[in-house]
Amino acid sequence: MTSPTVSTPSPKFPTGRAEHSETVDIPSVPENLLCIGDLDGPTIIGLLDLAVKLKANPARFSNALAGMSIALIFEKPSLRTRASLEVGIHRLGGQPVIFDQQDSPIGRRESVHDLGRNLERWFDAVAARVHRHEVLDQLATHCDIPVLNTLSDLHHPCQALADLLTLHERGLVLADSHVAFVGDGNNVCHSLLQAMVAVGGRITVLSPENHGPDPKVISEARSLAARTGAEIIVTSEPTAVAGVDAIYTDSWISMGEAEDPAKVASLARFRVDAALMAIAGPNALFMHCLPAHRGEEVTAEIIDGPTSVVFDQAENRLHAQNAWFVARLAR
C-alpha cells in the first residue's frame, strides 16, 4: 500500500446546463489509481459523493470527457469491467478504444516501456485489466498519462469503490459500518480491506489460515488503521460475523488460476449459506463482485435472496469508475 494522497481543496466542475447551473465539488485525486491505498479516506468519500451525483443525473456530465480517448486493455475475459467502462466513458462524452490482449499478454510482443510511450501519444488515460500487478506499476512508470487498475492479481480498486457506494446507498455510515469478507483472501479482499480502513470502518476477514489475505497488505492496513480508527479482525471463526452490516464473498478459484481441489476443500466450511447469514443477523446484506458459483462460495438462496445487493454492486462499477475519470480528467 502506498502512502495515501493528501486531499486538497476541491476544484469545481460546471454542469453546463441552464437548469443545473450550480457547480459540483470534484475531489483531488493522484495521477494513477493502482490500489485503494493510493487514496485517503476523505478522497474516497469525495469520489463516492461525486458518483452519487453522476448516477442521479448523468446528463450533467455528458461532456466531461469530450474530445478525449481512453485506452482499455484486457488481458482477462470481462463482462462487468468492459461493459461498465465502455458505456461509462461514452456517457461522459469520451471515446473508449479496446485492446484485447488475452492471447498476447502485455510485455510479450513489445516491452511495457514501449507500449506506454506509444499509448501516451494517442490517449488521455489507460485503464487496464491484467494478470500481474507489476505490469501496472511498470505501465504507470513509463506512461505519461493516468493509469487506472481495473483488476490485477493483487488489487481491484474500482470494485471496492463500487462496494462502498453500494453500502452508502443502503444508508450505512461507512465509518460506523462493519463488513465481513468470507473466503479466499484475494485481490477483492485486499481492496475492500484497504477501503474500509481508509474510511475508518470495521472489517473482519474470515478465511482458512492458508488462504488468507497477503500478510503485507494486512500489515500496511493495520498501520493505517492506527491513524484512521479502523478495526481489522482476521480469523477463521464463523462467530466473528455476528452483527455485521454485510457479508461479502468471491469465487474461491480466481480467474486464471488452475483448478485446485485442495483449496476448494479447505474453503468448503466458509461457504456463505443461511446458517452463516443467521449469525450475522436478519439485516445483514450479502455482497459478491461476480461472477458467482452458486453452491460453491454461496448458496442460491442467499445470492438470490432479498438481502443480496450483488447487481447493485455491478451497476455501481460504472458510476464509481466515472467518478474517477471526471475527477482525474475533466477540465
C-alpha positions as CSV (number, residue, x, y, z in Angstrom):
1,M,0.0,0.0,0.0
2,T,1.4,3.4,-1.0
3,S,1.1,6.4,1.2
4,P,-2.4,7.9,0.7
5,T,-2.8,11.1,-1.1
6,V,-3.5,14.2,0.9
7,S,-6.7,15.8,0.0
8,T,-6.6,19.4,-1.4
9,P,-9.3,21.9,-1.9
10,S,-11.7,20.5,-4.5
11,P,-12.0,22.1,-7.9
12,K,-15.4,23.0,-9.3
13,F,-17.0,21.4,-12.3
14,P,-19.6,23.5,-14.2
15,T,-22.6,21.5,-15.1
16,G,-23.1,23.2,-18.5
17,R,-26.9,23.1,-18.3
18,A,-29.1,26.0,-17.5
19,E,-31.4,24.0,-15.2
20,H,-28.4,22.9,-13.2
21,S,-26.2,25.9,-13.2
22,E,-24.6,25.1,-9.8
23,T,-21.1,23.8,-9.6
24,V,-20.1,20.3,-8.3
25,D,-17.2,19.7,-6.0
26,I,-14.6,17.5,-7.6
27,P,-12.1,15.7,-5.3
28,S,-8.4,16.0,-6.0
29,V,-7.0,12.5,-6.9
30,P,-3.5,11.3,-7.6
31,E,-2.1,10.7,-11.1
32,N,-2.9,7.0,-11.0
33,L,-5.2,4.6,-9.2
34,L,-3.4,1.3,-8.9
35,C,-4.8,0.3,-5.5
36,I,-7.2,1.8,-3.0
37,G,-4.1,2.6,-0.8
38,D,-3.4,5.4,-3.3
39,L,-6.5,7.3,-1.8
40,D,-7.1,8.6,1.7
41,G,-10.5,8.5,3.4
42,P,-11.7,12.0,2.5
43,T,-10.8,11.4,-1.1
44,I,-12.8,8.2,-1.2
45,I,-15.8,9.9,0.3
46,G,-15.4,12.7,-2.2
47,L,-15.4,10.2,-5.1
48,L,-18.5,8.5,-3.7
49,D,-20.3,11.8,-3.4
50,L,-19.4,12.6,-7.0
51,A,-20.6,9.1,-8.1
52,V,-23.9,9.7,-6.4
53,K,-24.4,12.9,-8.5
54,L,-23.2,11.1,-11.7
55,K,-25.7,8.3,-11.1
56,A,-28.6,10.7,-10.3
57,N,-28.1,12.8,-13.4
58,P,-25.5,11.6,-15.9
59,A,-26.6,14.2,-18.4
60,R,-25.0,16.9,-16.3
61,F,-21.6,15.4,-17.1
62,S,-22.2,14.3,-20.7
63,N,-19.3,16.5,-21.9
64,A,-16.8,15.8,-19.1
65,L,-14.5,13.8,-21.4
66,A,-15.4,15.5,-24.7
67,G,-12.6,15.1,-27.2
68,M,-10.8,12.5,-25.0
69,S,-9.9,8.9,-25.8
70,I,-9.3,6.2,-23.2
71,A,-7.3,3.0,-23.9
72,L,-9.0,-0.1,-22.4
73,I,-6.6,-3.0,-22.1
74,F,-7.9,-6.5,-21.3
75,E,-5.6,-9.5,-20.5
76,K,-8.6,-11.3,-19.0
77,P,-12.2,-12.0,-20.1
78,S,-14.6,-9.4,-18.8
79,L,-18.3,-8.7,-18.6
80,R,-18.8,-6.0,-15.9
81,T,-15.5,-4.3,-16.4
82,R,-15.7,-4.0,-20.1
83,A,-19.4,-3.1,-20.2
84,S,-19.2,-0.5,-17.4
85,L,-16.1,1.2,-18.9
86,E,-17.3,1.4,-22.5
87,V,-20.8,2.6,-21.5
88,G,-19.5,4.9,-18.8
89,I,-16.8,6.6,-20.9
90,H,-19.4,7.1,-23.7
91,R,-21.8,8.7,-21.3
92,L,-19.1,11.2,-20.3
93,G,-18.6,12.1,-24.0
94,G,-15.3,10.2,-24.4
95,Q,-14.1,7.6,-26.8
96,P,-13.2,4.1,-25.4
97,V,-10.7,2.1,-27.5
98,I,-10.4,-1.7,-26.7
99,F,-7.2,-3.6,-26.8
100,D,-7.8,-7.3,-26.4
101,Q,-4.6,-8.8,-25.0
102,Q,-6.0,-12.2,-23.9
103,D,-3.8,-14.0,-26.5
104,S,-0.9,-11.6,-26.3
105,P,-0.1,-10.6,-22.7
106,I,1.4,-7.2,-22.1
107,G,5.2,-7.2,-22.5
108,R,5.4,-10.2,-24.8
109,R,5.1,-8.6,-28.2
110,E,6.9,-5.4,-27.1
111,S,8.1,-4.1,-23.8
112,V,5.8,-2.4,-21.3
113,H,8.0,0.7,-21.7
114,D,7.4,0.9,-25.4
115,L,3.7,0.2,-25.0
116,G,3.4,3.0,-22.5
117,R,5.4,5.5,-24.6
118,N,3.1,4.8,-27.6
119,L,-0.2,5.0,-25.7
120,E,0.7,8.4,-24.2
121,R,0.9,9.8,-27.7
122,W,-2.7,8.9,-28.6
123,F,-4.7,8.6,-25.4
124,D,-5.7,10.7,-22.4
125,A,-5.7,7.7,-20.0
126,V,-5.3,4.0,-19.8
127,A,-7.5,1.5,-17.9
128,A,-6.0,-2.0,-17.7
129,R,-7.2,-5.4,-16.5
130,V,-4.1,-7.5,-16.1
131,H,-2.8,-10.7,-14.7
132,R,0.2,-9.3,-12.8
133,H,0.1,-6.1,-10.8
134,E,3.7,-5.3,-11.6
135,V,2.7,-4.7,-15.2
136,L,0.5,-1.8,-13.9
137,D,3.4,-0.5,-11.9
138,Q,5.6,-0.5,-15.0
139,L,2.9,1.0,-17.2
140,A,2.4,3.8,-14.7
141,T,6.2,4.4,-14.6
142,H,6.6,4.6,-18.4
143,C,3.3,6.1,-19.4
144,D,2.9,9.9,-19.0
145,I,-0.9,9.7,-18.8
146,P,-3.1,8.5,-15.9
147,V,-3.3,4.7,-15.4
148,L,-6.4,3.0,-13.8
149,N,-6.2,-0.5,-12.4
150,T,-9.5,-2.2,-13.4
151,L,-8.2,-5.6,-11.9
152,S,-4.9,-7.2,-11.1
153,D,-3.9,-10.3,-9.1
154,L,-3.3,-8.1,-6.0
155,H,-5.9,-5.3,-6.2
156,H,-9.3,-4.4,-7.6
157,P,-9.8,-0.7,-6.5
158,C,-12.7,0.1,-8.8
159,Q,-14.7,-2.8,-7.3
160,A,-14.0,-1.5,-3.8
161,L,-15.3,2.0,-4.7
162,A,-18.4,0.4,-6.1
163,D,-18.8,-1.7,-3.0
164,L,-18.6,1.4,-0.7
165,L,-21.0,3.2,-2.9
166,T,-23.5,0.4,-2.6
167,L,-23.2,0.4,1.2
168,H,-23.7,4.2,1.2
169,E,-26.8,3.9,-0.9
170,R,-28.2,1.5,1.7
171,G,-28.0,4.2,4.3
172,L,-24.9,3.0,6.1
173,V,-22.4,5.4,7.5
174,L,-19.1,3.9,6.3
175,A,-17.1,4.9,9.4
176,D,-19.6,3.1,11.6
177,S,-20.0,0.1,9.4
178,H,-18.8,-3.5,9.9
179,V,-18.2,-5.7,6.8
180,A,-17.1,-9.3,6.8
181,F,-15.2,-10.8,3.9
182,V,-15.6,-14.6,3.8
183,G,-13.5,-17.0,1.8
184,D,-10.3,-16.6,-0.2
185,G,-8.2,-13.6,0.8
186,N,-7.8,-12.4,-2.8
187,N,-7.5,-9.1,-4.7
188,V,-11.1,-8.2,-4.0
189,C,-10.5,-8.8,-0.3
190,H,-7.3,-6.7,-0.4
191,S,-9.1,-3.7,-1.9
192,L,-12.1,-4.0,0.4
193,L,-9.8,-4.2,3.4
194,Q,-7.9,-1.0,2.3
195,A,-11.1,0.9,1.6
196,M,-12.8,0.1,4.9
197,V,-9.6,1.0,6.8
198,A,-9.2,4.3,4.8
199,V,-12.7,5.4,5.8
200,G,-12.3,4.3,9.4
201,G,-14.7,1.4,9.3
202,R,-14.5,-2.1,10.7
203,I,-13.7,-5.2,8.6
204,T,-13.5,-8.9,9.6
205,V,-11.8,-11.3,7.2
206,L,-12.9,-14.9,7.7
207,S,-10.8,-17.4,5.9
208,P,-8.6,-20.5,6.4
209,E,-5.1,-19.7,7.6
210,N,-3.5,-21.0,4.3
211,H,-5.8,-18.8,2.1
212,G,-5.9,-15.5,4.0
213,P,-5.0,-12.0,2.7
214,D,-1.4,-11.1,1.8
215,P,0.4,-10.5,5.1
216,K,2.0,-7.4,3.6
217,V,-1.4,-5.9,2.8
218,I,-2.6,-6.8,6.4
219,S,0.4,-5.2,8.0
220,E,0.1,-2.0,6.0
221,A,-3.6,-1.8,6.6
222,R,-3.1,-2.2,10.4
223,S,-0.6,0.7,10.3
224,L,-3.1,2.9,8.6
225,A,-5.9,1.7,10.9
226,A,-4.0,3.1,13.8
227,R,-4.4,6.6,12.3
228,T,-8.0,6.3,11.0
229,G,-9.5,4.5,13.9
230,A,-10.5,1.5,11.8
231,E,-10.6,-2.1,13.2
232,I,-9.3,-5.2,11.4
233,I,-10.1,-8.7,12.5
234,V,-8.5,-11.7,10.7
235,T,-9.9,-15.0,11.9
236,S,-11.2,-18.5,10.9
237,E,-14.0,-18.4,13.5
238,P,-17.5,-18.0,11.9
239,T,-19.0,-16.4,15.0
240,A,-16.9,-13.3,14.2
241,V,-19.5,-12.3,11.7
242,A,-22.1,-11.7,14.4
243,G,-23.8,-8.3,13.9
244,V,-22.0,-7.3,10.7
245,D,-23.7,-5.0,8.3
246,A,-22.7,-7.0,5.3
247,I,-21.1,-10.4,4.4
248,Y,-19.0,-10.3,1.2
249,T,-17.6,-13.3,-0.7
250,D,-15.9,-14.1,-4.0
251,S,-15.1,-17.1,-6.1
252,W,-12.7,-19.5,-4.5
253,I,-10.7,-20.0,-7.7
254,S,-9.8,-16.7,-9.2
255,M,-9.8,-16.1,-12.9
256,G,-6.7,-17.6,-14.5
257,E,-5.9,-19.9,-11.5
258,A,-5.7,-23.6,-12.1
259,E,-8.4,-25.8,-10.6
260,D,-7.3,-26.7,-7.0
261,P,-9.4,-29.3,-5.3
262,A,-7.4,-29.0,-2.1
263,K,-8.1,-25.3,-1.9
264,V,-11.8,-25.8,-2.6
265,A,-11.9,-28.4,0.2
266,S,-10.2,-26.1,2.7
267,L,-12.7,-23.3,1.9
268,A,-15.8,-25.5,2.0
269,R,-16.7,-24.6,5.6
270,F,-16.6,-20.9,4.6
271,R,-19.5,-21.1,2.2
272,V,-22.0,-18.3,2.7
273,D,-25.3,-20.0,3.5
274,A,-28.4,-19.5,5.6
275,A,-26.6,-20.6,8.8
276,L,-23.8,-18.0,8.4
277,M,-26.1,-15.2,7.4
278,A,-28.2,-16.1,10.5
279,I,-25.1,-15.5,12.7
280,A,-24.7,-12.1,11.0
281,G,-28.3,-11.2,11.7
282,P,-31.5,-10.5,9.7
283,N,-30.4,-7.1,8.4
284,A,-27.1,-8.2,7.0
285,L,-26.6,-7.5,3.3
286,F,-25.0,-10.1,1.0
287,M,-22.3,-8.9,-1.4
288,H,-20.4,-10.5,-4.2
289,C,-18.3,-9.0,-7.0
290,L,-19.4,-11.6,-9.5
291,P,-19.2,-13.9,-11.4
292,A,-20.6,-16.2,-8.8
293,H,-20.7,-20.0,-8.5
294,R,-23.9,-20.9,-6.7
295,G,-23.5,-23.9,-4.4
296,E,-19.7,-23.3,-4.0
297,E,-18.8,-20.0,-2.3
298,V,-22.5,-19.1,-1.8
299,T,-25.8,-20.8,-1.9
300,A,-28.5,-19.8,-4.4
301,E,-31.0,-18.9,-1.7
302,I,-28.6,-16.2,-0.4
303,I,-27.3,-14.6,-3.6
304,D,-30.8,-14.6,-5.0
305,G,-32.4,-13.6,-1.7
306,P,-33.9,-10.3,-0.5
307,T,-30.7,-9.1,1.2
308,S,-28.5,-9.6,-1.8
309,V,-27.1,-6.4,-3.4
310,V,-24.8,-8.0,-6.0
311,F,-26.4,-6.4,-9.0
312,D,-26.4,-3.0,-7.3
313,Q,-22.6,-3.5,-6.9
314,A,-22.3,-4.4,-10.6
315,E,-24.2,-1.3,-11.7
316,N,-22.2,0.9,-9.4
317,R,-18.9,-0.1,-11.1
318,L,-19.9,2.3,-13.9
319,H,-20.7,5.2,-11.5
320,A,-17.6,4.7,-9.3
321,Q,-15.3,4.5,-12.3
322,N,-16.9,7.5,-14.0
323,A,-16.3,9.5,-10.8
324,W,-12.6,8.8,-11.0
325,F,-12.5,9.7,-14.7
326,V,-14.2,13.0,-14.0
327,A,-12.0,13.8,-11.0
328,R,-8.8,13.0,-12.9
329,L,-9.5,14.2,-16.4
330,A,-12.5,16.6,-16.6
331,R,-11.4,20.2,-17.4
